[in-house]
Amino acid sequence: MNLYSEHYVSEKCERFVNKIWCLDNSTGQTLIENKLVLPNGCFNLAIVTGNFIEVHTSKKKYEMNEGFYFCSQMTNKVLVNIQPETKVTIIQLHTWTLSMFPNYDLSDFSDSILKLQQTDLHFDTKTEYNFRNSTSELLLAVNSYFEELASLHPAKNLIEKICEIIKLHEEEITVSEIGKILALSQRLLQIKFKTATGLTIKKYIQILKFRKSVDQMLTMSQEKLNLTDVALYNKYFDQSHFIKKFKDVTKTTPKMFNSSLYFLSQKR
């Protein structure tokens, strides 16, 4: 059994969906416990089948039985326990995707999980999809819905533009500088971004920098791990600054970081 797997959406759908990933203990007879997930700046729609999973965020413990769940932006590591005969299929949405639905106010919603009704899933109207369908059927439904959304909204909205600017500057840009590029006030940018994501722009940039540093660490062997190089490459002030920010998220140091405990993205 492959506990962790990734499935990729169409090129046009990638504007809004990063990927679909699965945590599959559906044929397992033992509890998968104390696995960890790191924040990455994305939202997740989770579909649970079988028994249930436990998810411990920095705010609360959630018991997720069969059904659909919306997972907010996470700012710290999340602990996951997966019961036997249980599968979780997760649609990973880009930071700006929820901003396409302006009636959602996520200002005070982070490190949290909300159970959904099936009617809350917009893509569900495209097919007779339900939570027991296969991953391939889910891919078809997601591709169909988000490809159409991309066609209906060819122009980038404000949140997508902010994220694009941050990426173009490799996470080395201030809110003031973003405001000058977009000819908008810092206050307006902050309000709009937090309403759409639950994060401040500064926090979002910190999360992206953190994930880049983790990805770089994974390419080094533990014996060759040079924290000063990682810190400077990812534009931290110095090694001490990097270690502090790393501990804020993982509650451990880079030297003590054990990647085998985490569900980490596969390299395409």
N, C-alpha and C positions, 0 to 999 in steps of 0.2 A: 504494500500500500504506500502510495506517495502522499505523505501527510500534507506537504505544502506544494502547490502548483500555481502557475500563472497562465492566463489566457489573454490574448491581445485582440483589441477591437480594430475596426477598419480605420484606415488613415483619416477619413473625414470625421469619424466619430471621436478620434483622438483629441480633437479640439476641446472636448468636454470630459472625456473619460480616459483616465490613464491606463487602466487595465482591469481585468477581473481576476481575483485570486481566491483560492480555495484552501481551507483547512479541513482535511477529510479524514475523520476517524470513523466513517460509516461502517466499516467492516471490522473495526477494532473492538476488542473485548476488555481493554484496560483504559483507565483514565490517563489522558495526556495532560500533565499538570506543570504549572510554573513556567510556561512559555511566555516570551515577552515580545512586545511590538513597540517600535519607536515612532515618535511623531514624525510626519513628513510633509505637512502643509496641505494634506488632502482631506476631503470628507469621504466617508464610507457608507454605502448602503449594504447591510448585512442580511442574508437570508439563511435562517437556521432550519435544518431538518433533522429529525430523529429525536434524541432526548433533549439536552440543553447544554449551553456553555456558561461558564462564569467569566465575567470580565471585571477586573479591578482597575478603575481609573484613579487618578489622584484625588477624586472627590467622593467616590462611592463604589460599592460592589453591585454589579448587575447580574441577575440570573436570566438568561435569554433562552426561552423555550421556543418551540417551532413558531416561525413567523418572520416578519420583516422589521428591520430596525434601522434607524438613522443614527450614525455615529458622528458626532461633532468633530471639530478640530481638537487634536490632543496636544498638550504642551509638555507632557511627561510620559515616561514609558508606561505601558499598559500590560498587566499580567492576565494571561488567559489560561483557563482550565477547560478542556474539551472532554465531555462525557463519552463513554463507549457508544458506538452506533449513532454518531452525530456528525453532521457535516455543516460547515459554514461557507457560504459562497458570498464573496464581497465585491461590490462594484466600487472601484476607487475613482472618485470624482475630483477633478481639478479644483483649485481654490476658488476660481471665479464662476464655477458652474451654477451654484445656487443663486448667484446674482442675476441669472437669467429669469428668476422668478421673484420679482421685487416685493411681493406680498410677504415674503419671509423675513423676519427680523431676528437675526442670530446674535445680537449685541451681547447678550448675557448667557450665551450657550456655548460652552467649551468644556472639554474633558467630561462629556456627558453622552448618554445614549437614550434614545426615545423609541418606543415601540410604535409601529405604523400600522394602519389599516391597508389592505391591498389596494383600495381605491386611491390611496395617497401616492401610489407609484404611477407617474405620468406615462412611462413607457409601457405599462401594463395594458394600455388601451390599444396598442399596436398588434397584439397577439392574444391568444387564449393562454397566456403564461400564468403559471402558478408556482408556488415555492417548491413543489416536488418535480418540476421539469428539469431536464438535463442542462448542463452548463452550455452546451452548444445551442440549445433553444434560447437560453438567456442571452447569449451573444447575439443571436439574430434579432431578438426584441430590442436590445440596447442599441445595436447598430442602426436599426431602422428608425428608432425614435430620435437619437441624437444626430444622425445624419440629416434628418428633416429639420431639426432645430438649428443646425448649422446653416442650412439653406435659407431658413426664414430670417436668420440674424447674421448676415454676412459681415456686418461691421462690429468691431470689438466695443464692448461697453467700458465704463470707467474702471471697474475692478480688473477686467482682463488686461486693460492697458497698463495699470499699475504693476501687475504681476509680470507683464512682458518687459517693462522698463527695468524692474528689479533683476530679471534674468539676464537682460542685455548688459547690465552693469555688474554681473556676477556677484550680486548681493552686497556690493560696495557702493551704496548710495543712501542718502538721508531723505527723510520725508520732505524737507525743505527743497532739496534738489528735484525730487519728483514733482513737487508743486510747481516749480519753475518750468519744467518741461511741459506740463499739462496746462499751465497758466491758471492754476486753481489754488485756493488757500490751503494751508496745512490742515486747518480745522475741518474743512469740508472733506478733504481726503480721508482723514482719520475717522470721521463719523460714517462716511459711506463704506469704508473698508471694514470697520468693525461690525456694522449692521449686516454686511453680506457674509462675513467670515467668522465672527466671534473673536478675532485676533486684532491687536494693533498691528500697524505696518511694521514697526520695529520688532515685535515678537515674531512675526512671520519671517522676516529676514533672518532672525536668530535661528529659527528652526531649520531653514534652508542651509545656512552655514554649518549647523551642527550635522545635518545629514551628509553634506559633502565631506566633512571631516571623517565621519564614520566610514563612508565609502572608500576614502583614501587609506584609512587604517587597515581595512580589510584586504587591501592589495599588498600589505607589508607582512612579513612574518613577525612574530612576537619578538624574536631576537634582534630584528633590524628596525623595530619601531622607534622612530625618532620623533618625539613629541614636539620638539622645537620646529622641525621641518613642517610637520602637519599644521601647527599653530600659525606659522608664518605664511604657508601656502594658502590657508583659508582666512587670512587677514585678521587673525586675532592679535592683540597687542603683544603678547608674549606667551610663553609656555604656561605660566601660572594662570593667566586669563583664560586660556583654552581649557585647562583642567577644571577650573571653577565652573565654566559654562557646561562642560561635559557632565560634571557631577550634579548640576542642577536638574538635568534631564534623566540621567541613568541611575543616580545615587551611588555611583561607583567611579573609580578613576579610569582613564584610558588604559593604563597598564593592567588593571584588573578586569577589563571588559572581556567577557566570554561570548563570542559571536554565536556559539552553538546553542545558547539559551534563547536566541532571538529568531523570529521570522523576519528574514531580510530579503530584499528584492533580488531576483535573479538578474544576471547580466544577459541582455538580449544578444 
